[in-house]
Amino acid sequence: AIELNPNDADTLARMAYAVTCSGEPSRAIDLLARAMRLNPYHPDWYLWYLGDAYFHLHDYEGTVQTLLKMRDQSEAHRLLASSYAHLGRIKEAQGHAKQLLQIHPNFSIAHWRNVPPNKNSEELDVFIDGLRKAGLK
């Protein structure tokens, strides 16, 4: 798709997510930067993908700063809770865990363990560890 239309920002952003899940978050950041230049009025999911790429690089401050730019952070609470926990900012992590449970009252780590399509299970373990530190079960 990128060969056919190299300036399709949405395709670049979606490719970035796939690249992150395949273990190349640095490449994903470059793709998302390009997508955001092409579409400066990008939707929030571009930022979510960018935050996820930073998380995979263990740049939790970058993750937080990116996700806080989202206009609607309702789906960012999982990643924010885990990131804040890894930063040692447990009170903020718990706050996002609480907001997550308000939006998704049936959320469970056991279920979520099977959702992300990460190639590297160790990255998923890092995410889950942060969720546990934030108080989620």
C-alpha positions in Angstrom: 0.0 0.0 0.0 2.9 2.4 0.8 4.4 1.7 -2.6 1.1 2.6 -4.3 0.6 5.7 -2.2 3.7 6.7 -0.1 1.9 9.8 1.2 -1.1 8.1 2.8 -0.6 9.1 6.4 -3.1 6.6 7.8 -1.4 3.7 6.1 2.0 4.9 7.4 0.5 5.1 10.9 -1.0 1.6 10.8 2.3 0.2 9.4 4.0 1.9 12.4 1.8 -0.1 14.8 2.6 -3.3 13.0 6.3 -2.5 13.1 6.2 -1.8 16.8 4.4 -5.1 17.5 7.1 -6.8 15.4 9.9 -5.4 17.6 11.0 -2.3 15.7 9.7 0.6 17.8 12.4 3.1 16.6 11.4 2.5 13.0 7.7 3.0 14.1 8.5 6.4 15.6 10.1 7.5 12.3 7.0 6.3 10.3 4.7 8.1 12.7 6.7 11.3 12.5 6.3 11.1 8.7 2.6 10.4 9.0 2.1 13.3 11.4 3.9 15.7 9.0 1.6 14.5 6.2 -1.5 14.9 8.3 -0.9 17.6 10.9 -4.6 17.2 12.0 -4.1 13.5 12.7 -6.5 11.6 14.9 -5.7 10.5 18.5 -4.9 7.0 17.4 -1.6 8.2 15.8 -0.6 9.5 19.3 -1.6 6.2 20.8 0.6 4.3 18.4 3.4 6.7 19.1 3.0 6.3 22.8 3.1 2.5 22.4 6.3 2.7 20.4 7.9 4.8 23.2 6.7 2.3 25.7 8.4 -0.5 23.8 11.6 1.5 24.0 11.1 1.7 27.8 10.8 5.5 27.4 8.0 5.8 29.8 8.2 9.6 30.1 8.0 9.8 26.3 4.9 7.6 26.5 3.2 9.7 29.1 4.0 13.0 27.3 2.7 11.6 24.0 -0.5 10.2 25.4 -1.3 13.3 27.4 -1.6 15.1 24.0 -4.6 13.0 23.1 -7.9 14.9 23.0 -9.7 11.8 24.3 -7.5 9.8 26.6 -10.1 7.2 27.5 -8.3 4.4 25.7 -4.9 5.6 26.9 -5.4 4.8 30.6 -3.9 1.3 30.3 -0.7 2.5 28.9 -0.6 5.6 31.1 -1.1 3.4 34.3 1.7 1.1 33.3 4.0 3.9 32.3 3.5 5.9 35.5 4.1 2.7 37.5 7.4 2.1 35.7 8.4 5.7 36.5 7.7 5.1 40.2 4.8 7.5 40.1 2.4 5.1 41.7 -0.3 7.6 42.8 -0.7 8.8 39.1 -0.6 5.1 38.0 -3.4 4.3 40.4 -5.4 7.3 39.2 -5.3 6.0 35.6 -6.1 2.5 36.8 -9.2 3.8 38.5 -10.2 5.7 35.3 -9.6 2.6 33.3 -12.0 0.6 35.5 -14.6 3.3 35.3 -14.6 3.0 31.5 -14.0 -0.8 31.4 -15.4 -2.2 34.6 -14.7 -5.8 33.5 -11.0 -5.2 32.7 -8.7 -7.9 33.8 -5.0 -8.5 33.3 -5.7 -12.2 32.5 -7.9 -11.2 29.6 -5.6 -8.4 28.4 -2.6 -10.7 28.3 -4.2 -12.3 25.2 -5.1 -9.0 23.4 -1.9 -7.2 22.2 -0.3 -8.8 19.1 3.3 -8.4 20.3 5.9 -10.6 18.8 8.1 -10.4 21.9 6.2 -11.8 25.0 8.8 -10.1 27.2 7.5 -6.7 26.2 4.0 -7.8 27.1 5.3 -8.9 30.5 6.7 -5.4 31.1 3.3 -3.9 30.3 1.5 -6.3 32.6 4.0 -5.7 35.4 3.2 -2.0 35.2 -0.5 -2.7 35.3 0.0 -4.8 38.4 2.1 -2.1 40.1 -0.8 0.3 39.3 -3.1 -1.9 41.3 -4.9 -3.7 38.5 -5.8 -7.4 38.7 
